[in-house]
Amino acid sequence: MIINNNISNDDYTTRAERIQLLSDNIDTFAVEIGVSGARLTAAQAADSEWEDVCAKCVVEDGQMDEAFETFHQALQMNMRFMPRNSITHSLRFCEKKLADS
């Protein structure tokens, strides 16, 4: 059963439940709502696709955290060899690059 029609405010759990309902029940309503071919296939696989995307996001989030930590460790190791104004310049440069990405 669909909880409500407020899809844009779903949290991850509610979104996962909606997508699972879609995948589990699309065959029942496909003819009635005119869904066939590639769209029907996509709806049938939506649940597994959602789970795959969420799993990839968790991995990428961990990789981002690891890269951020590695960067800061390397920066701190190199700070003792850099003049003070050079450190400030490097930090501003890196902050700008992060903001631009």
Distance bins in CASP14 RR format, pairs under 12 A and 6 or more apart:
PFRMAT RR
TARGET T0000
AUTHOR 0000-0000-0000
RMODE 2
METHOD distances of the structure
MODEL  1
1 17 0 0 0 0 0 1 0 0 0 0 0
1 18 0 0 0 0 0 1 0 0 0 0 0
1 21 1 0 0 1 0 0 0 0 0 0 0
1 24 0 0 0 0 0 1 0 0 0 0 0
1 25 0 0 0 0 1 0 0 0 0 0 0
2 10 0 0 0 0 0 1 0 0 0 0 0
2 14 0 0 0 0 0 1 0 0 0 0 0
2 17 0 0 0 0 1 0 0 0 0 0 0
2 18 1 0 0 1 0 0 0 0 0 0 0
2 19 0 0 0 0 0 1 0 0 0 0 0
2 20 0 0 0 0 0 1 0 0 0 0 0
2 21 1 0 0 1 0 0 0 0 0 0 0
2 22 0 0 0 0 1 0 0 0 0 0 0
2 25 0 0 0 0 1 0 0 0 0 0 0
2 29 0 0 0 0 0 1 0 0 0 0 0
3 9 0 0 0 0 0 1 0 0 0 0 0
3 10 0 0 0 0 1 0 0 0 0 0 0
3 11 0 0 0 0 0 1 0 0 0 0 0
3 13 0 0 0 0 0 1 0 0 0 0 0
3 14 1 0 0 1 0 0 0 0 0 0 0
3 15 0 0 0 0 0 1 0 0 0 0 0
3 17 1 0 0 1 0 0 0 0 0 0 0
3 18 1 0 0 1 0 0 0 0 0 0 0
3 21 0 0 0 0 1 0 0 0 0 0 0
4 10 0 0 0 0 1 0 0 0 0 0 0
4 14 0 0 0 0 1 0 0 0 0 0 0
4 17 0 0 0 0 0 1 0 0 0 0 0
4 18 0 0 0 0 1 0 0 0 0 0 0
5 14 0 0 0 0 0 1 0 0 0 0 0
5 18 0 0 0 0 0 1 0 0 0 0 0
6 14 0 0 0 0 1 0 0 0 0 0 0
6 15 0 0 0 0 0 1 0 0 0 0 0
6 18 0 0 0 0 0 1 0 0 0 0 0
7 14 0 0 0 0 1 0 0 0 0 0 0
7 15 1 0 0 1 0 0 0 0 0 0 0
7 17 0 0 0 0 0 1 0 0 0 0 0
7 18 1 0 0 1 0 0 0 0 0 0 0
7 19 0 0 0 0 0 1 0 0 0 0 0
7 21 0 0 0 0 0 1 0 0 0 0 0
7 22 0 0 0 0 0 1 0 0 0 0 0
8 14 0 0 0 0 0 1 0 0 0 0 0
8 15 0 0 0 0 0 1 0 0 0 0 0
8 18 0 0 0 0 0 1 0 0 0 0 0
9 15 0 0 0 0 1 0 0 0 0 0 0
9 18 0 0 0 0 0 1 0 0 0 0 0
10 16 0 0 0 0 1 0 0 0 0 0 0
10 17 0 0 0 0 1 0 0 0 0 0 0
10 18 1 0 0 1 0 0 0 0 0 0 0
10 19 0 0 0 0 1 0 0 0 0 0 0
10 50 0 0 0 0 0 1 0 0 0 0 0
11 17 0 0 0 0 0 1 0 0 0 0 0
11 18 0 0 0 0 0 1 0 0 0 0 0
12 18 0 0 0 0 0 1 0 0 0 0 0
12 19 0 0 0 0 0 1 0 0 0 0 0
12 50 0 0 0 0 1 0 0 0 0 0 0
12 51 0 0 0 0 0 1 0 0 0 0 0
12 53 0 0 0 0 0 1 0 0 0 0 0
12 54 1 0 0 1 0 0 0 0 0 0 0
12 57 0 0 0 0 1 0 0 0 0 0 0
12 58 0 0 0 0 0 1 0 0 0 0 0
13 19 0 0 0 0 0 1 0 0 0 0 0
13 20 0 0 0 0 0 1 0 0 0 0 0
13 50 0 0 0 0 0 1 0 0 0 0 0
13 54 0 0 0 0 0 1 0 0 0 0 0
14 20 0 0 0 0 0 1 0 0 0 0 0
14 21 0 0 0 0 0 1 0 0 0 0 0
15 21 0 0 0 0 0 1 0 0 0 0 0
15 22 0 0 0 0 0 1 0 0 0 0 0
15 46 0 0 0 0 0 1 0 0 0 0 0
15 47 0 0 0 0 0 1 0 0 0 0 0
15 50 1 0 0 1 0 0 0 0 0 0 0
15 51 0 0 0 0 0 1 0 0 0 0 0
15 53 0 0 0 0 0 1 0 0 0 0 0
15 54 0 0 0 0 1 0 0 0 0 0 0
16 22 0 0 0 0 0 1 0 0 0 0 0
16 23 0 0 0 0 0 1 0 0 0 0 0
16 46 0 0 0 0 0 1 0 0 0 0 0
16 47 1 0 0 1 0 0 0 0 0 0 0
16 48 0 0 0 0 0 1 0 0 0 0 0
16 49 0 0 0 0 0 1 0 0 0 0 0
16 50 1 0 0 1 0 0 0 0 0 0 0
16 51 1 0 0 1 0 0 0 0 0 0 0
16 53 0 0 0 0 0 1 0 0 0 0 0
16 54 1 0 0 1 0 0 0 0 0 0 0
16 55 0 0 0 0 0 1 0 0 0 0 0
17 23 0 0 0 0 0 1 0 0 0 0 0
17 24 0 0 0 0 0 1 0 0 0 0 0
17 47 0 0 0 0 1 0 0 0 0 0 0
17 50 0 0 0 0 0 1 0 0 0 0 0
18 24 0 0 0 0 0 1 0 0 0 0 0
18 25 0 0 0 0 0 1 0 0 0 0 0
18 43 0 0 0 0 0 1 0 0 0 0 0
18 46 0 0 0 0 1 0 0 0 0 0 0
18 47 0 0 0 0 1 0 0 0 0 0 0
18 50 0 0 0 0 1 0 0 0 0 0 0
19 25 0 0 0 0 0 1 0 0 0 0 0
19 26 0 0 0 0 0 1 0 0 0 0 0
19 42 0 0 0 0 0 1 0 0 0 0 0
19 43 0 0 0 0 1 0 0 0 0 0 0
19 44 0 0 0 0 0 1 0 0 0 0 0
19 45 0 0 0 0 0 1 0 0 0 0 0
19 46 1 0 1 0 0 0 0 0 0 0 0
19 47 1 0 1 0 0 0 0 0 0 0 0
19 48 0 0 0 0 1 0 0 0 0 0 0
19 49 0 0 0 0 1 0 0 0 0 0 0
19 50 1 0 1 0 0 0 0 0 0 0 0
19 51 0 0 0 0 1 0 0 0 0 0 0
19 52 0 0 0 0 0 1 0 0 0 0 0
19 53 0 0 0 0 0 1 0 0 0 0 0
19 54 0 0 0 0 0 1 0 0 0 0 0
20 26 0 0 0 0 0 1 0 0 0 0 0
20 43 0 0 0 0 0 1 0 0 0 0 0
20 44 0 0 0 0 0 1 0 0 0 0 0
20 45 0 0 0 0 0 1 0 0 0 0 0
20 46 0 0 0 0 1 0 0 0 0 0 0
20 47 1 0 1 0 0 0 0 0 0 0 0
20 48 0 0 0 0 1 0 0 0 0 0 0
20 49 0 0 0 0 0 1 0 0 0 0 0
20 50 0 0 0 0 1 0 0 0 0 0 0
20 51 0 0 0 0 1 0 0 0 0 0 0
21 28 0 0 0 0 0 1 0 0 0 0 0
21 29 0 0 0 0 0 1 0 0 0 0 0
21 43 0 0 0 0 0 1 0 0 0 0 0
21 46 0 0 0 0 1 0 0 0 0 0 0
21 47 0 0 0 0 1 0 0 0 0 0 0
21 50 0 0 0 0 0 1 0 0 0 0 0
22 28 0 0 0 0 0 1 0 0 0 0 0
22 29 0 0 0 0 1 0 0 0 0 0 0
22 30 0 0 0 0 0 1 0 0 0 0 0
22 33 0 0 0 0 0 1 0 0 0 0 0
22 35 0 0 0 0 0 1 0 0 0 0 0
22 39 0 0 0 0 0 1 0 0 0 0 0
22 40 0 0 0 0 0 1 0 0 0 0 0
22 42 0 0 0 0 0 1 0 0 0 0 0
22 43 1 0 1 0 0 0 0 0 0 0 0
22 44 0 0 0 0 1 0 0 0 0 0 0
22 45 0 0 0 0 0 1 0 0 0 0 0
22 46 1 0 1 0 0 0 0 0 0 0 0
22 47 1 0 0 1 0 0 0 0 0 0 0
22 48 0 0 0 0 0 1 0 0 0 0 0
22 49 0 0 0 0 0 1 0 0 0 0 0
22 50 0 0 0 0 1 0 0 0 0 0 0
23 30 0 0 0 0 0 1 0 0 0 0 0
23 40 0 0 0 0 0 1 0 0 0 0 0
23 41 0 0 0 0 0 1 0 0 0 0 0
23 42 0 0 0 0 1 0 0 0 0 0 0
23 43 1 0 0 1 0 0 0 0 0 0 0
23 44 1 0 1 0 0 0 0 0 0 0 0
23 45 1 0 0 1 0 0 0 0 0 0 0
23 46 1 0 1 0 0 0 0 0 0 0 0
23 47 1 1 0 0 0 0 0 0 0 0 0
23 48 1 0 0 1 0 0 0 0 0 0 0
23 49 0 0 0 0 1 0 0 0 0 0 0
23 50 0 0 0 0 1 0 0 0 0 0 0
23 51 0 0 0 0 0 1 0 0 0 0 0
24 43 0 0 0 0 0 1 0 0 0 0 0
24 44 0 0 0 0 1 0 0 0 0 0 0
24 45 0 0 0 0 0 1 0 0 0 0 0
24 46 0 0 0 0 1 0 0 0 0 0 0
24 47 1 0 0 1 0 0 0 0 0 0 0
24 48 0 0 0 0 0 1 0 0 0 0 0
25 32 0 0 0 0 0 1 0 0 0 0 0
25 33 0 0 0 0 0 1 0 0 0 0 0
25 35 0 0 0 0 0 1 0 0 0 0 0
25 43 0 0 0 0 1 0 0 0 0 0 0
25 44 0 0 0 0 0 1 0 0 0 0 0
25 46 0 0 0 0 0 1 0 0 0 0 0
25 47 0 0 0 0 0 1 0 0 0 0 0
26 32 0 0 0 0 0 1 0 0 0 0 0
26 33 0 0 0 0 1 0 0 0 0 0 0
26 34 0 0 0 0 0 1 0 0 0 0 0
26 35 1 0 0 1 0 0 0 0 0 0 0
26 36 0 0 0 0 0 1 0 0 0 0 0
26 37 0 0 0 0 0 1 0 0 0 0 0
26 39 0 0 0 0 1 0 0 0 0 0 0
26 40 1 0 0 1 0 0 0 0 0 0 0
26 41 0 0 0 0 1 0 0 0 0 0 0
26 42 0 0 0 0 1 0 0 0 0 0 0
26 43 1 0 1 0 0 0 0 0 0 0 0
26 44 1 0 1 0 0 0 0 0 0 0 0
26 45 0 0 0 0 1 0 0 0 0 0 0
26 46 0 0 0 0 1 0 0 0 0 0 0
26 47 0 0 0 0 0 1 0 0 0 0 0
27 33 0 0 0 0 0 1 0 0 0 0 0
27 35 0 0 0 0 1 0 0 0 0 0 0
27 36 0 0 0 0 0 1 0 0 0 0 0
27 40 1 0 0 1 0 0 0 0 0 0 0
27 41 0 0 0 0 0 1 0 0 0 0 0
27 43 0 0 0 0 1 0 0 0 0 0 0
27 44 1 0 0 1 0 0 0 0 0 0 0
28 35 0 0 0 0 0 1 0 0 0 0 0
28 40 0 0 0 0 0 1 0 0 0 0 0
28 43 0 0 0 0 0 1 0 0 0 0 0
28 44 0 0 0 0 0 1 0 0 0 0 0
29 35 1 0 0 1 0 0 0 0 0 0 0
29 36 0 0 0 0 0 1 0 0 0 0 0
29 40 0 0 0 0 0 1 0 0 0 0 0
29 43 0 0 0 0 1 0 0 0 0 0 0
30 36 1 0 0 1 0 0 0 0 0 0 0
30 37 0 0 0 0 1 0 0 0 0 0 0
30 39 0 0 0 0 1 0 0 0 0 0 0
30 40 1 0 1 0 0 0 0 0 0 0 0
30 41 0 0 0 0 0 1 0 0 0 0 0
30 42 0 0 0 0 0 1 0 0 0 0 0
30 43 1 0 0 1 0 0 0 0 0 0 0
30 44 0 0 0 0 1 0 0 0 0 0 0
31 37 0 0 0 0 0 1 0 0 0 0 0
31 40 0 0 0 0 1 0 0 0 0 0 0
33 39 0 0 0 0 0 1 0 0 0 0 0
33 40 0 0 0 0 0 1 0 0 0 0 0
33 43 0 0 0 0 0 1 0 0 0 0 0
34 40 0 0 0 0 1 0 0 0 0 0 0
34 43 0 0 0 0 0 1 0 0 0 0 0
35 41 0 0 0 0 1 0 0 0 0 0 0
35 42 0 0 0 0 1 0 0 0 0 0 0
35 43 1 0 0 1 0 0 0 0 0 0 0
35 44 0 0 0 0 1 0 0 0 0 0 0
35 46 0 0 0 0 0 1 0 0 0 0 0
36 42 0 0 0 0 0 1 0 0 0 0 0
36 43 0 0 0 0 0 1 0 0 0 0 0
36 44 0 0 0 0 0 1 0 0 0 0 0
37 43 0 0 0 0 1 0 0 0 0 0 0
37 44 0 0 0 0 0 1 0 0 0 0 0
38 44 0 0 0 0 0 1 0 0 0 0 0
38 45 0 0 0 0 0 1 0 0 0 0 0
39 45 0 0 0 0 0 1 0 0 0 0 0
39 46 0 0 0 0 0 1 0 0 0 0 0
40 46 0 0 0 0 0 1 0 0 0 0 0
41 48 0 0 0 0 0 1 0 0 0 0 0
41 49 0 0 0 0 0 1 0 0 0 0 0
42 48 0 0 0 0 0 1 0 0 0 0 0
42 49 1 0 0 1 0 0 0 0 0 0 0
42 50 0 0 0 0 0 1 0 0 0 0 0
43 49 0 0 0 0 0 1 0 0 0 0 0
43 50 0 0 0 0 0 1 0 0 0 0 0
45 51 0 0 0 0 0 1 0 0 0 0 0
45 52 0 0 0 0 1 0 0 0 0 0 0
45 53 0 0 0 0 0 1 0 0 0 0 0
46 52 0 0 0 0 0 1 0 0 0 0 0
46 53 0 0 0 0 0 1 0 0 0 0 0
47 53 0 0 0 0 0 1 0 0 0 0 0
47 54 0 0 0 0 0 1 0 0 0 0 0
48 54 0 0 0 0 0 1 0 0 0 0 0
48 55 0 0 0 0 0 1 0 0 0 0 0
49 55 0 0 0 0 0 1 0 0 0 0 0
49 56 0 0 0 0 0 1 0 0 0 0 0
50 56 0 0 0 0 0 1 0 0 0 0 0
50 57 0 0 0 0 0 1 0 0 0 0 0
51 57 0 0 0 0 0 1 0 0 0 0 0
51 58 0 0 0 0 0 1 0 0 0 0 0
52 58 0 0 0 0 0 1 0 0 0 0 0
52 59 0 0 0 0 0 1 0 0 0 0 0
53 59 0 0 0 0 0 1 0 0 0 0 0
53 60 0 0 0 0 0 1 0 0 0 0 0
54 60 0 0 0 0 0 1 0 0 0 0 0
54 61 0 0 0 0 0 1 0 0 0 0 0
55 61 0 0 0 0 0 1 0 0 0 0 0
56 62 0 0 0 0 0 1 0 0 0 0 0
56 63 0 0 0 0 0 1 0 0 0 0 0
57 63 0 0 0 0 0 1 0 0 0 0 0
57 64 0 0 0 0 0 1 0 0 0 0 0
58 64 0 0 0 0 0 1 0 0 0 0 0
58 65 0 0 0 0 0 1 0 0 0 0 0
59 65 0 0 0 0 0 1 0 0 0 0 0
59 66 0 0 0 0 0 1 0 0 0 0 0
60 66 0 0 0 0 0 1 0 0 0 0 0
60 67 0 0 0 0 0 1 0 0 0 0 0
61 67 0 0 0 0 0 1 0 0 0 0 0
61 68 0 0 0 0 0 1 0 0 0 0 0
62 68 0 0 0 0 1 0 0 0 0 0 0
62 69 0 0 0 0 1 0 0 0 0 0 0
62 70 0 0 0 0 0 1 0 0 0 0 0
63 69 0 0 0 0 0 1 0 0 0 0 0
63 70 0 0 0 0 0 1 0 0 0 0 0
64 70 0 0 0 0 0 1 0 0 0 0 0
64 71 0 0 0 0 0 1 0 0 0 0 0
64 98 0 0 0 0 0 1 0 0 0 0 0
64 101 0 0 0 0 0 1 0 0 0 0 0
65 71 0 0 0 0 0 1 0 0 0 0 0
65 72 0 0 0 0 0 1 0 0 0 0 0
66 72 0 0 0 0 0 1 0 0 0 0 0
66 73 0 0 0 0 0 1 0 0 0 0 0
67 73 0 0 0 0 0 1 0 0 0 0 0
67 74 0 0 0 0 0 1 0 0 0 0 0
67 98 0 0 0 0 0 1 0 0 0 0 0
67 101 0 0 0 0 0 1 0 0 0 0 0
68 74 0 0 0 0 0 1 0 0 0 0 0
68 75 0 0 0 0 0 1 0 0 0 0 0
68 94 0 0 0 0 0 1 0 0 0 0 0
68 98 0 0 0 0 1 0 0 0 0 0 0
69 75 0 0 0 0 0 1 0 0 0 0 0
69 76 0 0 0 0 0 1 0 0 0 0 0
70 76 0 0 0 0 0 1 0 0 0 0 0
70 77 0 0 0 0 0 1 0 0 0 0 0
71 77 0 0 0 0 0 1 0 0 0 0 0
71 78 0 0 0 0 0 1 0 0 0 0 0
71 90 0 0 0 0 0 1 0 0 0 0 0
71 91 0 0 0 0 0 1 0 0 0 0 0
71 94 1 0 0 1 0 0 0 0 0 0 0
71 95 0 0 0 0 0 1 0 0 0 0 0
71 97 0 0 0 0 0 1 0 0 0 0 0
71 98 0 0 0 0 1 0 0 0 0 0 0
72 78 0 0 0 0 0 1 0 0 0 0 0
72 79 0 0 0 0 0 1 0 0 0 0 0
72 90 0 0 0 0 0 1 0 0 0 0 0
72 91 0 0 0 0 0 1 0 0 0 0 0
72 94 0 0 0 0 1 0 0 0 0 0 0
72 98 0 0 0 0 0 1 0 0 0 0 0
73 79 0 0 0 0 0 1 0 0 0 0 0
74 81 0 0 0 0 0 1 0 0 0 0 0
74 82 0 0 0 0 0 1 0 0 0 0 0
74 90 0 0 0 0 0 1 0 0 0 0 0
74 94 0 0 0 0 0 1 0 0 0 0 0
75 81 0 0 0 0 0 1 0 0 0 0 0
75 82 0 0 0 0 1 0 0 0 0 0 0
75 86 0 0 0 0 0 1 0 0 0 0 0
75 87 0 0 0 0 1 0 0 0 0 0 0
75 90 1 0 0 1 0 0 0 0 0 0 0
75 91 1 0 0 1 0 0 0 0 0 0 0
75 93 0 0 0 0 0 1 0 0 0 0 0
75 94 1 0 0 1 0 0 0 0 0 0 0
75 95 0 0 0 0 0 1 0 0 0 0 0
76 82 0 0 0 0 0 1 0 0 0 0 0
76 87 0 0 0 0 0 1 0 0 0 0 0
76 90 0 0 0 0 0 1 0 0 0 0 0
76 91 0 0 0 0 0 1 0 0 0 0 0
78 86 0 0 0 0 1 0 0 0 0 0 0
78 87 0 0 0 0 1 0 0 0 0 0 0
78 90 0 0 0 0 1 0 0 0 0 0 0
78 91 0 0 0 0 0 1 0 0 0 0 0
78 94 0 0 0 0 0 1 0 0 0 0 0
79 86 0 0 0 0 1 0 0 0 0 0 0
79 87 1 0 1 0 0 0 0 0 0 0 0
79 88 0 0 0 0 0 1 0 0 0 0 0
79 90 0 0 0 0 1 0 0 0 0 0 0
79 91 0 0 0 0 1 0 0 0 0 0 0
80 86 0 0 0 0 0 1 0 0 0 0 0
80 87 0 0 0 0 1 0 0 0 0 0 0
81 87 0 0 0 0 1 0 0 0 0 0 0
81 90 0 0 0 0 0 1 0 0 0 0 0
82 88 0 0 0 0 1 0 0 0 0 0 0
82 89 0 0 0 0 1 0 0 0 0 0 0
82 90 1 0 0 1 0 0 0 0 0 0 0
82 91 0 0 0 0 0 1 0 0 0 0 0
83 89 0 0 0 0 1 0 0 0 0 0 0
83 90 0 0 0 0 0 1 0 0 0 0 0
84 90 0 0 0 0 0 1 0 0 0 0 0
84 91 0 0 0 0 0 1 0 0 0 0 0
85 91 0 0 0 0 0 1 0 0 0 0 0
85 92 0 0 0 0 0 1 0 0 0 0 0
86 92 0 0 0 0 0 1 0 0 0 0 0
86 93 0 0 0 0 0 1 0 0 0 0 0
87 93 0 0 0 0 0 1 0 0 0 0 0
87 94 0 0 0 0 0 1 0 0 0 0 0
88 94 0 0 0 0 0 1 0 0 0 0 0
88 95 0 0 0 0 0 1 0 0 0 0 0
89 95 0 0 0 0 0 1 0 0 0 0 0
89 96 0 0 0 0 0 1 0 0 0 0 0
90 96 0 0 0 0 0 1 0 0 0 0 0
90 97 0 0 0 0 0 1 0 0 0 0 0
91 97 0 0 0 0 0 1 0 0 0 0 0
91 98 0 0 0 0 0 1 0 0 0 0 0
92 98 0 0 0 0 0 1 0 0 0 0 0
92 99 0 0 0 0 0 1 0 0 0 0 0
93 99 0 0 0 0 0 1 0 0 0 0 0
93 100 0 0 0 0 0 1 0 0 0 0 0
94 100 0 0 0 0 0 1 0 0 0 0 0
94 101 0 0 0 0 0 1 0 0 0 0 0
95 101 0 0 0 0 0 1 0 0 0 0 0
END
